[in-house]
Amino acid sequence: MLMTLIEDFKAIKANDPAAKNWVETLLCHTPYHAIVIHRIAHFLNDLRIPVIPRFISVLGRFWAGVEIHPGAKIGRKFFIDHGTGVVIGETAEIGEGCVLFHGVTLGGTGHHSGKRHPTLGNNVLIGTSATLLGPIKVGNNVLIGAETVIINRDVPNDCTVVGAPGVIVKRDGKKVNEKLPPAHYTVDEEASPQKQSTPPGD
Ligand SMILES: CC(C)(COP(=O)(O)OP(=O)(O)OC[C@H]1O[C@@H](n2cnc3c(N)ncnc32)[C@H](O)[C@@H]1OP(=O)(O)O)[C@@H](O)C(=O)NCCC(=O)NCCS
């Protein structure tokens, strides 16, 4: 865990031009504190320790305004800028080298049980106040613009998605205007007559 925390810290330097003094960054970068708190809570959650992981995650919310469920799986070199209002649900999965700005939601729609939050690939950047809902898959090397909304749609590799609802405006560096494909789970669910509903929280 220590190595991961060091890599998360280095990700601040790589992504935030305002981070000049490492002591100041360590003391004052509250989204980093939230990530440290999450790594501890997730470790305890994996050990199936009851209550305490959730309580620790509440401390992160109070301190940094970042709400990450202890069950969320987050890869190395994770960076959150500003932090306030970020919400990451229990079954969300985040690859390596991802960047989230304040106000990003990786949430559920309330129509799924089990896996119900997004999965991000590696090197995904999500701009401020973007909302991604459902057990969708976002590919590698994806940019999602500020205020973008993606619900029940997958995002392919190597593209930029903007707008509400989100559309692909760049793919492999070339300008395009493409709709996002329906999420894979939707196709699976349509084949299954049993659709379950859960509350949108957690
Ligand atoms: C999407 C983003 C990552 C840029 O990605 P990019 O691949 O470099 O895309 P471009 O800048 O070339 O923009 C492509 C098109 O999308 C448009 N666009 C970019 N971001 C957009 C957004 N958030 N909403 C709507 N349209 C957007 C651009 O105007 C451009 O349109 P055009 O082709 O008609 O000129 C960036 O615009 C963004 O939103 N970053 C988030 C940063 C953030 O949240 N900062 C908060 C700091 S406090």
The ligand as a Tripos MOL2 file, in Angstrom:
@<TRIPOS>MOLECULE
LIG
   48    50     1     0     0
SMALL
NO_CHARGES

@<TRIPOS>ATOM
      1 C1        -12.7670   17.4570  -23.0370 C.3       1 LIG1
      2 C2        -11.4250   18.0640  -22.6950 C.3       1 LIG1
      3 C3        -10.6330   17.1130  -21.8040 C.3       1 LIG1
      4 C4        -10.6290   18.3640  -23.9710 C.3       1 LIG1
      5 O1        -10.3940   17.1940  -24.7080 O.3       1 LIG1
      6 P1         -9.7540   17.3000  -26.1740 P.3       1 LIG1
      7 O2         -9.6680   15.9460  -26.7630 O.co2     1 LIG1
      8 O3         -8.4830   18.0830  -26.0780 O.co2     1 LIG1
      9 O4        -10.8990   18.0990  -26.9490 O.3       1 LIG1
     10 P2        -10.8630   19.5410  -27.6450 P.3       1 LIG1
     11 O5        -10.4310   20.5900  -26.6800 O.co2     1 LIG1
     12 O6        -10.0960   19.4270  -28.9390 O.co2     1 LIG1
     13 O7        -12.4100   19.7540  -27.9560 O.3       1 LIG1
     14 C5        -13.0890   19.0080  -28.9270 C.3       1 LIG1
     15 C6        -14.4680   19.6580  -29.1120 C.3       1 LIG1
     16 O8        -15.2470   19.4620  -27.9140 O.3       1 LIG1
     17 C7        -15.6570   20.7190  -27.3700 C.3       1 LIG1
     18 N1        -15.5940   20.5740  -25.9100 N.ar      1 LIG1
     19 C8        -14.4880   20.3840  -25.1520 C.ar      1 LIG1
     20 N2        -14.8430   20.2170  -23.8640 N.ar      1 LIG1
     21 C9        -16.1840   20.3210  -23.8230 C.ar      1 LIG1
     22 C10       -17.1190   20.2360  -22.7500 C.ar      1 LIG1
     23 N3        -16.7320   20.0090  -21.5020 N.pl3     1 LIG1
     24 N4        -18.4440   20.3740  -23.0490 N.ar      1 LIG1
     25 C11       -18.8560   20.5900  -24.3280 C.ar      1 LIG1
     26 N5        -17.9840   20.6750  -25.3860 N.ar      1 LIG1
     27 C12       -16.6790   20.5530  -25.1130 C.ar      1 LIG1
     28 C13       -14.6380   21.7210  -27.9000 C.3       1 LIG1
     29 O9        -15.1610   23.0230  -27.9150 O.3       1 LIG1
     30 C14       -14.4000   21.1710  -29.2870 C.3       1 LIG1
     31 O10       -15.4970   21.5290  -30.1200 O.3       1 LIG1
     32 P3        -15.2740   21.9520  -31.6700 P.3       1 LIG1
     33 O11       -14.7180   20.7060  -32.3270 O.co2     1 LIG1
     34 O12       -16.6430   22.3000  -32.1250 O.co2     1 LIG1
     35 O13       -14.3050   23.0650  -31.6540 O.co2     1 LIG1
     36 C15       -11.5830   19.4410  -21.9660 C.3       1 LIG1
     37 O14       -12.2940   20.3690  -22.8130 O.3       1 LIG1
     38 C16       -12.3050   19.3370  -20.6550 C.2       1 LIG1
     39 O15       -13.5250   19.4320  -20.5510 O.2       1 LIG1
     40 N6        -11.4920   19.1520  -19.5800 N.am      1 LIG1
     41 C17       -11.9740   19.1240  -18.2370 C.3       1 LIG1
     42 C18       -11.1130   20.0400  -17.4190 C.3       1 LIG1
     43 C19       -11.7750   20.4660  -16.1320 C.2       1 LIG1
     44 O16       -12.7520   19.9340  -15.6750 O.2       1 LIG1
     45 N7        -11.1810   21.4610  -15.5130 N.am      1 LIG1
     46 C20       -11.6460   21.9910  -14.2890 C.3       1 LIG1
     47 C21       -10.5490   22.8760  -13.7500 C.3       1 LIG1
     48 S1        -11.0280   23.6810  -12.2530 S.3       1 LIG1
@<TRIPOS>BOND
     1     1     2 1
     2     2     3 1
     3     2     4 1
     4     2    36 1
     5     4     5 1
     6     5     6 1
     7     6     7 2
     8     6     8 1
     9     6     9 1
    10     9    10 1
    11    10    11 2
    12    10    12 1
    13    10    13 1
    14    13    14 1
    15    14    15 1
    16    15    16 1
    17    15    30 1
    18    16    17 1
    19    17    18 1
    20    17    28 1
    21    18    19 ar
    22    18    27 ar
    23    19    20 ar
    24    20    21 ar
    25    21    22 ar
    26    21    27 ar
    27    22    23 1
    28    22    24 ar
    29    24    25 ar
    30    25    26 ar
    31    26    27 ar
    32    28    29 1
    33    28    30 1
    34    30    31 1
    35    31    32 1
    36    32    33 2
    37    32    34 1
    38    32    35 1
    39    36    37 1
    40    36    38 1
    41    38    39 2
    42    38    40 1
    43    40    41 1
    44    41    42 1
    45    42    43 1
    46    43    44 2
    47    43    45 1
    48    45    46 1
    49    46    47 1
    50    47    48 1
@<TRIPOS>SUBSTRUCTURE
     1 LIG1         1 GROUP 0 **** ****
